[in-house]
């Protein structure tokens, strides 16, 4: 399992490794986008109204 911060910091090398394993390298982008969306939603819930 990889830490999301490691994934964000090493996107290009992970995409290359994923491609070498014959998987879709856009998985990295999708994961980061989903994680960012979740982080924004959580932050929104924490902010006072």
Secondary structure, 3 states (H helix, E strand, C coil): CCCHHHHHHCHHHHHHHHHHCCCCCHHHHHHHHHHHHHHHHHHHHHCCC
